[in-house]
Amino acid sequence: MAHSLTQSSRGVLASVASSVAFAGVYFVTPMLAPASAEAVWGIRILLTIPMIALALITVRQWHLAADVLARVRMRPVLGLGILACGLLVSAQLWVFSWAPMHGRGLQVALGYFLLPLVLVVVGKFLYGDRLVWWQWLAAGIAAIGVAFELIRVGGVSWETLLVALGYPVYFVLRRALGTAHLGGMFWEFIAVAVIAGTFVIREIVIGEATAANPALWWAAPLFALWTGVALMLYLTASRLLTLSLFGLLSYLEPALLVVASLLNGERIGAGEWLTYGTIWTAVGVILIGGVVTLLRERRRPGPATRS
């Protein structure tokens, strides 16, 4: 029991540290100007690859990457699927850099609030997951907010849709390919490494970005290392925590992304409060329902104590 509590505590700390680190990345990204979001994305991709490899070796799971490579050799068309996954996750990493640089951080944060709710619906209709009443309630409340936004401005921002709908497509595709693990992510990043390297060379190595901001020579690699550490903390938390607790703690990140966006000078418009309010209410329903369910499961006697 003591070991279990220690593992859970470490998982909580890793999850919170990951959310804080990603929010910090969001906040400092505009300071990398005049480097473009494409160059920042490229640096993240190139420096995260060795970190993923190191993580696989450290936890003795390099066989996951080796197995994917063996499958690609046997069935080359699988490589196209991995490339598609690489492009999908690259779009997410790119918008994560682009949004705070262009004053659209709140829209991306809203996408991260909506994402778990979209995943609940996808799980229900695609995989037949069973939903309890409070999950349906949360999805309904979120739908009201989306409907209001559609009526107010004629649509939801593309940044919000990219996060809220793009990630589910990525997750579903990885699951269908059988590469939904760190070994699969390693090859996804490898698949787009040439594109990433092109942006980095064009803007950072031989371009004018470093001439305008010489600090990029050390700030950009430090930034990429920071994001890599955040990713490793996130993966560590996913390994140490139960899925329920891990899912609940994941809501901390978009909340901190909102704070980072506000600190960067963005503001929630008067007409947007109803949309944000309904989404946050839906998140609150998910959090309360998840906490109650988690507490009930912990109070339930285990098999060894039943008579």
N, C-alpha and C positions, 0 to 999 in steps of 0.2 A: 504493500500500500504506500509506504513512504517513497519507494522508487517511482511509483505511478504519479504521486503528487509532485515529486521533483521534476519528472519529465513534463507534466502538464504545465508547471510553473515556467520551465524553460521555454516551452512552446508559446505560452502567452507573451513572455518577454520578447521572443523572436518575432512574433506577429506584430506587436506594438512597435518594436524597433524598425521593422520593415515599413510599416505605414508612415512612421515619422520620417524615415529616410527617403521614401518616395515623395512625400510632401516637400521635403527639403530640396530634392531634385527639381520639383515643379517650380519652387520659389526662385532658385538661382539660375534656372535655364535662361531667362532674358539677359543675364549678365554675360553670356557667352557671345552676344552680338559683337561684330557683324557676321559671325558664322551663321549659316543658314540652318534650318531645322534638319535639312537633309544631311549636312555635314555632322551635326550633333548625333543624328541617328546612326550614321556610319561609324562614328567613333564608338558608340555604345555597342554596336554589333561586333566590331573587330576585337574589342577588349573583353567582351563578355564570353566569347568563344573559349579562350583559355581558362576562364573561371569556371565555365560549365564542365570542361574537361577535368579540371582539378577536383571539382565537386564529385564527379562520377568516380574518379580514382579514389578519393578520400573515403567515400561510403561504399567502396568496392562494388560499384554497379557499372563499370565500364562495359561489361558484357551487353548492357542494353544498347549502347551505341554500336557495338560490334554486330549484334543480332540484326539491327536495322540495315547496316551495310551489307550483310550477307543476304538479306531478303531483297535488297535492291539489285544485287548482282544476279539473283535467280529470276527476278521479275523487274526489269528496268522501268516499266511503266510506273512502279511505285515511286520512283524518283520524281516524276511529275507531280504526284500528290504531295510529296515532301516540299517541293518547290512552291506549290500553291500554299501550303501551310506557312512556309517562310515568308511569302509575300503578304499573307493575311496578318501574321503577327508583326511584320515590319510596318504595315500601315498603322497598327495600334501604337507601336513605339514611336513612329514618326509624328503622329498627331499629339502624342504626349509631350513632344518637344516643341512642335509648331504652335500649339494652342497658347501656352503662356507667353510665347514670343510675340503673338499677334492679338493679345487681349481677349482670347476666347477660352480661357482656362475654366470658367464657370460652366460653359457648355459641355466640355469634356467631363468635368466632375459630375454633372447631371447624368451623363451617359453611364458613369460608373455606379451611380445610385440605382439607375434603372436596370443595369446588367443582371444582378441576381434575380430580379423579378422576371425578366425575360427568360432566364435560364430555368426558372420554376415552370413557366408555361411550356417551354421547349421540352423539358423533361416529361411533362404530362402528356403532350400530344405526340411526341416522337418516340419516347421510350416507355410510355405507359406508367410513369411514376404516379404514385398515389398522393393527392394533395389533401391536406386537412382544411377545415373551414377558414382558419385565419390566413392561410396562404392564398385562398381564393379571394378573401376580403382585401388583402394587400394588393393583389393583382388588379382587382376592380378599382380600387382607389387610384392606383397608378394610371390606369387606363383613363380615368376621368381627367387627370392632369394632362395627359398626352392629348386627349380630345380637346381640352380647352386651348392648348397651345396651337393645335391645328386650326381651330376657329379663329384664334387671336391673330396669328401671323400667317396662316395658310400652310403651315408645316412645322415640323420639328427641325432644329438645326442639323446640318449634315454631320457636324462633329459629334453631337449626341447620338445620332443614328449609327455612326461608324463604330462607336464603342459598344452601344447597347445591342446592335445586331451583328456587327462584325465578329466580335469575340465568340458568340454562340456558333456561328458558321465555322470558325476555327476549331472550337472544341469538338463539334460534331464530326468534322472531317478527320481530325486526329484520332478520334475514337474509331471511326470507320476504317482507317488505315492501320490501326493497331500500333500507333506511335505516340500514344498519350502519356509520355514519360520524359524524363530529363534526357535520355539518350536520343529520343526523337527530336527534342528541341535543339540538341547539339547539331544535328544534320540540317535542321531548318535554318539555323544561323549560317552554317557553312554554305548552304545553297544560295544565300544572298550576299555572301562575303565580297564577291567581286564588285557588285554594285556599290556596296558600302565603301570599299576601298577606293573606288572611282571618285566618289564625292569627297572623301577625306583628302586624297591627293590633289584634286582640283581646287579645293578651297583652303585647306589647312597647310599642306606641304608647299604647293607652288602658287597658291592663290593670294589674294590681297587681304584676306581676313586676319591673318596673323600680323601683317604689317600695320593694320589699323588697330589691332588689339594684341600686342605681343604676349600678354599673359595667357593667351590661348595655348601656347606651347606647353605650359604646365597645368593650366586650369582644365583644359579639355580632357587630358588623360585622367586627371584626378576626378573629374565629373563622371567619366565612364567607370572608373573604379568604384566610385560611390554607388552608382546604379547597380553595378555588379554585386556589391555587398548587400544592397537592399534585396536583390533577387535571391541571393543565397539565404538570407534571413527568412524570406517568404517561403522558400522551398523547405527550409528547416522546420518552420512552424507547421507547414502542411504535413510533415512527417511525424511530428511529435504530438499534435493535437487530434482529438476526435473531429470528424468531418463537421459535426454540428457546431462545436465551439470555434473551429477554424472559420466556418462560414459567418458566424456572428461577428467575430473580430474583424472580418474583412470590410465591414462597413466603416471602420475607423478611417481608412485611407481616403475615400471620397469626401468625408467630412473635413479632413485636414487639407485636401486639395482645394476645397472652397475657401478655407482660411488663407491658404497660400495665394489664391487668386485675388482675394480681397486685399491682402497685403501688397500685392503687385499693382493695385490701383483699380481693379475691376469693381463694378457695382451691379447689384441685382436691381433691374428696372422695376418701376411700380407695377407694370402689367405682368411681370414675371412671377410675382410672389405667389399667386394662386397655383401656378404650375409647380414651383418649388415646394410649396406647402403640401400639396397632395402627394408628391413623391416622397417627401420626408415623413409624412404621416404613414404612407405605405411601408416605408423602411421601419418606422416605429412599431407597426403591427408585426412585421417579420421578426424584429428584435425581441419584442415582448413574448410573442408566441414561441420563438426559439429558446429563450431563456426558461420559460415555464416548462417546455418539453424536456430540456436538458436537466432541470432540477428534478423532474418526475422520474427520469431515467436513472439518475444517481440515487434516488431514494428507494427505487425498486430493489427488492432483495435479489441477490445473485443466486445461481443454481446451488451453490454450496450451502446456503443458509436456509433453503426451503426444505420443509419436512414432507 
